Amino acid sequence: MPRWSPKRRAVLDALAAEIVHNYPRGRIMIAVDGLDGVGRAAFAGDLVEALRRDDRAAFSADLADFGRSRAELLERVGDDGEVGDEGWYREHLDVGLLRRALVEPFRMGGSAGFQLAAFDPDRDAPRESAWTTAPADADLVVHGAFANRPELRDLWSFSVWLEAPEEVAYARLAAATGTRRDPDADEHRRRRWAQARYRAEADPTARAIALIDLSDEEHPRRIFADSC
């Protein structure tokens, strides 16, 4: 399956044009939200390419690269050596690190350097600092789960929600990781619980400016509020 079907490219180019029209100047932060497995990272990367085709300086970052280590989580919310669902949902992302390393320096503009990644989830350890700079007018596309939680929603000028049936998203996640996970295993159970809490607490589809049906990755479809 080609990465850039005409339909996918058309949707991405239209989305990029909308962002550029609404925010022609300055440092712009864009969230790409949705279920794990739905295709956030690929969509965010393709949106960066679409923005660059419009002569924008554009960058991508993953919320997972601003997380806490298991040791930090246990220290903050561990109960008998375990991190509960609520504690994981509230604390797995280090919001302070995200703001210090990426958001605040990116917003400063000028020659300030920012980090596109500060934590390595595979190694469960901090990354060595690597600084990026950008021109005064630049776009930052940040993808990840729960991007419109109350403590994050003020960060975004523009927010995208990617929609697909849960079984489709989790099948993609299993295929991407080379596994066929039990849908009732603890990891999936926690993921489903956290998404239910997130939807009830944050109502991310209402927060999003653009809703994209990504049930078919190569034929995405813009959903408008009056048809939701």
C-alpha positions as CSV (number, residue, x, y, z in Angstrom):
1,M,0.0,0.0,0.0
2,P,1.6,3.3,-1.0
3,R,2.2,5.8,1.8
4,W,0.8,8.7,-0.2
5,S,-2.5,7.9,-1.9
6,P,-4.0,10.8,-3.7
7,K,-6.8,10.9,-1.2
8,R,-4.5,10.9,1.9
9,R,-2.3,13.6,0.3
10,A,-5.4,15.8,-0.5
11,V,-6.7,15.6,3.0
12,L,-3.3,16.4,4.5
13,D,-2.7,19.3,2.1
14,A,-6.1,20.8,2.8
15,L,-5.4,20.5,6.6
16,A,-2.0,22.2,6.2
17,A,-3.6,25.0,4.1
18,E,-6.2,25.6,6.8
19,I,-3.5,25.8,9.5
20,V,-1.4,28.2,7.4
21,H,-4.4,30.4,6.6
22,N,-5.4,30.6,10.2
23,Y,-1.9,31.0,11.6
24,P,0.3,32.6,8.9
25,R,2.9,34.0,11.4
26,G,4.6,33.0,14.6
27,R,5.3,29.8,16.4
28,I,2.3,27.4,16.1
29,M,1.7,24.2,18.1
30,I,-0.6,21.6,16.7
31,A,-1.8,18.4,18.5
32,V,-2.5,15.1,16.8
33,D,-4.6,13.0,19.2
34,G,-6.4,9.7,19.0
35,L,-6.3,6.1,20.2
36,D,-3.0,4.2,20.4
37,G,-2.6,2.4,17.1
38,V,-4.8,4.7,15.1
39,G,-1.8,6.1,13.2
40,R,-1.0,9.3,15.1
41,A,2.8,9.3,14.4
42,A,2.5,8.6,10.7
43,F,-0.2,11.2,10.3
44,A,1.8,13.8,12.3
45,G,4.9,13.1,10.1
46,D,2.9,13.4,6.9
47,L,1.3,16.7,8.2
48,V,4.8,18.0,8.8
49,E,5.7,17.2,5.2
50,A,2.5,18.9,3.9
51,L,3.3,22.0,5.9
52,R,6.8,22.0,4.5
53,R,5.5,21.8,1.0
54,D,3.7,25.1,1.9
55,D,7.2,26.6,2.6
56,R,6.7,26.3,6.4
57,A,9.4,25.3,8.8
58,A,7.8,22.3,10.6
59,F,8.8,19.8,13.2
60,S,7.3,16.8,14.9
61,A,7.5,15.5,18.5
62,D,6.0,12.6,20.4
63,L,4.5,13.0,23.9
64,A,5.9,9.6,24.8
65,D,9.4,11.2,24.6
66,F,8.5,13.4,27.6
67,G,7.5,10.6,30.0
68,R,8.5,9.5,33.4
69,S,10.6,6.4,34.2
70,R,9.0,3.5,36.0
71,A,11.1,4.3,39.0
72,E,9.7,7.9,39.0
73,L,6.2,6.7,38.6
74,L,6.6,4.2,41.5
75,E,8.0,7.0,43.7
76,R,5.1,9.3,42.9
77,V,2.1,7.0,42.8
78,G,3.4,3.4,43.5
79,D,1.2,1.3,45.9
80,D,2.9,-1.9,47.1
81,G,5.3,-1.7,44.1
82,E,2.7,-1.2,41.5
83,V,1.4,1.8,39.5
84,G,-2.4,1.8,39.4
85,D,-4.5,2.8,36.4
86,E,-5.3,6.2,37.8
87,G,-1.7,7.0,38.8
88,W,-0.4,5.9,35.4
89,Y,-3.0,8.0,33.6
90,R,-2.3,11.1,35.7
91,E,1.5,10.9,36.0
92,H,3.1,8.9,33.1
93,L,3.6,12.1,31.2
94,D,6.0,14.6,32.8
95,V,4.2,17.8,31.9
96,G,6.9,19.9,33.6
97,L,9.6,18.4,31.4
98,L,7.5,18.9,28.3
99,R,7.0,22.5,29.1
100,R,10.6,23.2,30.1
101,A,12.4,21.3,27.3
102,L,10.0,21.8,24.4
103,V,7.1,24.1,24.8
104,E,8.6,27.2,26.5
105,P,11.7,27.4,24.4
106,F,9.8,26.8,21.2
107,R,7.4,29.6,22.1
108,M,10.2,32.0,22.8
109,G,11.3,32.1,19.2
110,G,14.5,33.7,18.3
111,S,17.6,31.5,18.7
112,A,16.4,29.6,21.7
113,G,16.9,25.9,21.3
114,F,14.3,23.3,22.1
115,Q,14.3,19.5,22.6
116,L,12.1,17.4,20.4
117,A,12.7,14.4,22.7
118,A,13.9,14.3,26.3
119,F,13.0,10.8,27.5
120,D,13.6,7.3,25.9
121,P,10.6,5.1,26.7
122,D,12.4,2.0,25.3
123,R,15.4,2.5,27.6
124,D,13.2,3.9,30.4
125,A,15.8,6.7,30.8
126,P,16.4,10.3,29.9
127,R,17.9,11.1,26.5
128,E,21.0,13.1,26.0
129,S,20.1,16.6,25.3
130,A,19.9,17.5,21.6
131,W,18.9,21.1,20.7
132,T,16.9,22.2,17.7
133,T,16.4,25.8,16.5
134,A,13.8,27.2,14.2
135,P,12.9,30.5,12.4
136,A,10.5,33.0,13.8
137,D,7.6,31.4,11.9
138,A,7.5,27.6,12.6
139,D,5.0,24.8,13.2
140,L,5.4,22.1,15.8
141,V,3.2,19.0,15.4
142,V,3.0,17.1,18.7
143,H,1.3,13.6,18.6
144,G,0.4,11.4,21.5
145,A,-2.4,9.9,23.6
146,F,-4.4,12.3,25.8
147,A,-3.1,15.4,24.1
148,N,-6.1,17.4,25.2
149,R,-6.0,16.6,28.9
150,P,-6.9,19.7,30.9
151,E,-3.3,20.5,31.7
152,L,-2.3,20.4,28.1
153,R,-5.1,21.8,26.1
154,D,-3.9,25.4,26.5
155,L,-0.8,24.5,24.5
156,W,-2.4,24.0,21.1
157,S,-3.3,26.5,18.5
158,F,-4.9,23.7,16.4
159,S,-5.9,20.2,17.4
160,V,-6.6,17.1,15.3
161,W,-8.5,14.0,16.5
162,L,-8.0,10.8,14.5
163,E,-11.0,8.5,14.7
164,A,-11.2,4.7,14.0
165,P,-13.0,1.8,15.6
166,E,-11.2,0.6,18.7
167,E,-10.7,-2.9,17.3
168,V,-9.1,-1.4,14.1
169,A,-6.7,0.8,16.1
170,Y,-5.6,-2.0,18.4
171,A,-5.2,-4.4,15.5
172,R,-2.9,-1.9,13.9
173,L,-1.0,-1.5,17.2
174,A,-0.5,-5.3,17.4
175,A,0.7,-5.5,13.8
176,A,3.1,-2.6,14.2
177,T,4.7,-4.2,17.2
178,G,4.8,-7.7,15.7
179,T,2.5,-9.2,18.3
180,R,-1.0,-10.5,18.6
181,R,-1.8,-9.3,22.1
182,D,-4.7,-10.6,24.1
183,P,-7.3,-7.8,24.1
184,D,-8.0,-8.6,27.8
185,A,-4.4,-8.4,28.8
186,D,-3.5,-5.8,31.4
187,E,-1.9,-3.4,28.9
188,H,-5.0,-3.3,26.7
189,R,-7.3,-3.2,29.8
190,R,-5.4,-0.1,31.1
191,R,-5.4,1.5,27.7
192,R,-9.2,1.1,27.3
193,W,-9.8,2.3,30.9
194,A,-7.6,5.4,30.4
195,Q,-9.3,6.2,27.1
196,A,-12.7,6.0,28.7
197,R,-11.6,8.3,31.5
198,Y,-10.0,10.7,29.0
199,R,-13.1,10.9,26.9
200,A,-15.3,11.5,30.0
201,E,-13.0,14.1,31.5
202,A,-11.6,16.0,28.5
203,D,-14.1,15.3,25.7
204,P,-11.3,15.4,23.1
205,T,-13.5,15.2,20.0
206,A,-15.2,18.4,21.1
207,R,-11.9,20.1,21.7
208,A,-10.5,19.1,18.3
209,I,-10.7,21.6,15.5
210,A,-10.3,18.9,12.8
211,L,-11.9,15.4,13.2
212,I,-10.4,12.9,10.8
213,D,-11.9,9.4,10.2
214,L,-8.8,7.2,9.7
215,S,-10.6,3.9,9.5
216,D,-8.9,3.5,6.1
217,E,-5.5,5.1,6.5
218,E,-5.1,5.8,2.8
219,H,-8.6,7.2,2.4
220,P,-9.1,9.5,5.4
221,R,-12.3,11.5,5.6
222,R,-12.8,14.9,7.3
223,I,-15.8,14.7,9.8
224,F,-17.7,17.8,10.5
225,A,-19.5,18.5,13.7
226,D,-23.0,18.5,12.2
227,S,-22.4,14.9,10.9
228,C,-20.8,13.5,14.1
